[in-house]
Amino acid sequence: MPHYRAFVDRLSATPAAPSLFNPYAGDDAAANGRRANLALYLRRMAERRPSLLLVGEAPGHRGCRRTGVPFTSPAILLAEPSPFGLFGAAAGFVSPPLADSPRGEATATILWSALTDLMILPLLWNALPFHPHRPDAPASNRTPTAAELALGRAALLDLLALYPVEQVVAVGGKAAGALAKWGIDAARVRHPGHGGKHAFRRELAAVLAGV
């Protein structure tokens, strides 16, 4: 079994918790699509041999919760032309259901714009691969607790074993704190959300330049 498929299978079998949605668990069409999208993304990134890993905090309800791929939205996943020729229906990525709901996601849009401008295609992941939401409000986001973030440690270590990147960059304070706690050396950049667009791009450019 290809390593990326086994990785996704382990994720799908990981128990989540109340108010913590595992996008890869379940047998419905949406979950099957998210697993397929993630496995395809990991395979295509393995072909690109990325040297950089960007690690965010957790999936958002308009983005990875729906697509299965970190730092994407339905709009990015199916865009033509696709950033770096990576995504798109022609490549095999599938659209999540609820096509009439919002297709964009602010953080993902800002991040991919910066990556395109900087001409860098890193591997993307979240410290917590599950979506934290408010009780009884699945279409919401909230900050994960320390105990919830700890659930992502094994998956991140597995990912680092599969993709021997040269550098890890934490996107935001929560991700930076989790990586430090897990003994993973990482640079830190501003999260692009909540007014951090320009600081994120500037700080990522500085990391890439070795400043």
C-alpha positions in Angstrom: 0.0 0.0 0.0 1.5 3.4 -0.9 2.7 5.3 2.1 0.3 8.2 1.6 -2.8 5.9 1.5 -1.7 4.2 4.7 -1.2 7.6 6.3 -4.7 8.7 5.4 -6.1 5.4 6.7 -4.4 5.9 10.0 -5.9 9.4 10.2 -9.4 8.1 9.4 -9.1 5.6 12.2 -8.1 8.2 14.8 -10.8 8.9 17.4 -11.7 12.6 17.6 -13.7 14.1 20.5 -16.8 16.2 21.1 -16.7 19.4 19.1 -13.7 18.0 17.2 -14.6 16.8 13.7 -12.4 14.2 11.9 -12.7 15.0 8.2 -11.3 11.7 7.2 -13.6 9.4 9.2 -16.8 7.9 8.0 -18.2 6.1 5.0 -20.3 8.7 3.4 -19.5 10.3 0.0 -18.1 13.5 1.6 -15.7 11.6 3.8 -14.6 9.3 0.9 -14.0 12.4 -1.2 -11.9 14.1 1.5 -9.8 11.0 2.0 -9.3 10.7 -1.8 -8.3 14.3 -2.1 -5.8 14.1 0.7 -4.2 10.9 -0.6 -4.0 12.4 -4.1 -2.4 15.6 -2.7 0.2 13.7 -0.7 1.1 11.6 -3.8 1.4 14.6 -6.0 3.5 16.4 -3.4 5.8 13.4 -3.0 6.4 13.7 -6.8 7.4 17.3 -6.2 9.9 16.4 -3.4 9.2 19.5 -1.3 12.0 20.9 0.9 9.7 23.0 3.1 6.8 22.1 5.4 4.3 24.8 6.5 2.3 23.8 9.6 -0.9 25.6 10.5 -3.1 25.3 13.5 -6.2 23.3 12.5 -8.7 23.0 9.6 -11.3 25.6 9.2 -15.0 24.9 8.4 -14.9 26.6 5.0 -11.6 25.0 4.0 -9.9 21.7 4.9 -12.9 20.4 6.8 -14.7 20.4 3.4 -11.8 19.5 1.0 -9.6 17.3 3.1 -6.5 19.1 2.0 -4.8 21.6 4.4 -4.9 25.3 3.5 -7.3 24.8 0.6 -10.9 25.7 -0.1 -13.3 24.3 -2.8 -12.4 27.3 -5.0 -8.7 26.6 -4.8 -9.1 22.8 -5.1 -11.0 23.1 -8.4 -9.4 26.3 -9.8 -8.4 26.3 -13.4 -5.6 27.0 -13.9 -4.4 25.6 -10.6 -1.6 27.0 -8.6 1.6 25.2 -9.7 -0.6 22.8 -11.7 -1.2 20.9 -8.5 -5.0 20.8 -8.1 -8.1 20.7 -10.4 -10.7 18.2 -11.5 -8.5 17.1 -14.3 -5.9 16.0 -11.8 -8.5 13.9 -10.0 -9.6 16.1 -7.1 -13.2 15.9 -6.3 -15.6 18.7 -5.3 -17.1 18.6 -1.8 -20.9 18.7 -1.5 -22.9 21.8 -0.8 -21.6 23.5 -3.9 -24.0 26.4 -3.2 -22.3 27.3 0.1 -19.3 29.6 0.3 -16.4 28.2 -1.8 -13.6 30.5 -0.7 -11.6 30.6 2.5 -9.7 33.7 3.4 -6.6 32.1 4.9 -6.2 29.7 2.1 -6.6 32.4 -0.5 -4.0 34.6 1.1 -1.6 31.7 1.6 -1.7 30.5 -2.0 -1.4 34.1 -3.4 1.8 34.4 -1.3 3.2 31.1 -2.4 2.5 31.9 -6.0 4.2 35.3 -5.7 7.2 33.7 -3.9 7.3 30.8 -6.4 7.6 28.2 -3.6 5.5 25.0 -3.2 5.8 23.7 0.3 4.1 20.7 1.8 1.1 21.9 3.9 -0.2 20.4 7.1 -1.9 21.4 10.4 -0.7 20.7 13.9 -4.2 19.4 14.6 -5.6 17.6 11.5 -9.2 17.7 12.9 -11.6 20.6 12.9 -12.4 22.3 16.3 -15.8 23.9 16.4 -18.1 25.3 18.9 -20.6 22.9 20.5 -23.6 22.2 18.3 -22.2 24.6 15.6 -20.2 22.5 13.1 -20.0 25.5 10.7 -17.8 27.4 13.1 -14.2 27.6 14.1 -12.6 27.8 17.6 -9.1 27.7 19.0 -8.1 24.1 19.9 -7.1 23.3 23.4 -3.6 22.0 24.3 -5.1 18.5 24.8 -6.7 18.6 21.4 -3.5 19.8 19.7 -1.7 16.8 21.3 -3.9 14.6 19.2 -2.0 15.8 16.1 1.5 14.9 17.2 1.6 11.3 15.9 0.3 12.3 12.5 2.9 15.2 12.1 5.8 12.9 13.1 4.5 10.3 10.6 4.4 13.0 7.9 8.0 14.1 8.7 9.1 10.5 8.4 7.5 10.3 4.9 8.6 13.6 3.6 12.3 14.5 4.5 11.9 18.2 4.3 14.8 20.5 5.0 12.9 23.1 6.9 9.6 23.4 8.9 7.8 26.7 9.4 5.0 27.2 11.9 2.1 29.4 10.7 0.9 31.2 13.8 1.5 31.0 17.5 -0.6 27.9 18.3 1.3 25.9 15.7 4.6 27.2 16.9 3.8 26.3 20.5 2.8 22.8 19.5 5.9 22.2 17.4 8.2 23.4 20.2 6.5 21.2 22.7 7.0 18.2 20.4 10.7 19.0 19.9 10.4 20.0 16.3 12.7 22.8 15.3 10.7 25.3 13.3 10.8 28.9 12.2 7.7 31.0 12.9 5.7 33.3 10.7 2.6 35.4 11.3 -0.8 33.7 10.6 -2.2 35.3 7.4 -5.7 35.7 8.9 -7.1 38.5 10.9 -5.1 41.2 9.3 -1.9 39.2 9.0 -1.7 39.1 5.2 1.2 41.4 4.6 3.2 40.3 7.7 2.8 36.6 6.7 4.1 37.2 3.2 7.0 39.4 4.5 8.0 37.0 7.2 7.8 33.9 4.9 9.9 35.7 2.3 12.5 36.4 5.0 12.5 32.7 6.1 13.0 31.6 2.5 15.9 34.2 2.1 17.5 32.9 5.2 17.3 36.3 7.0 
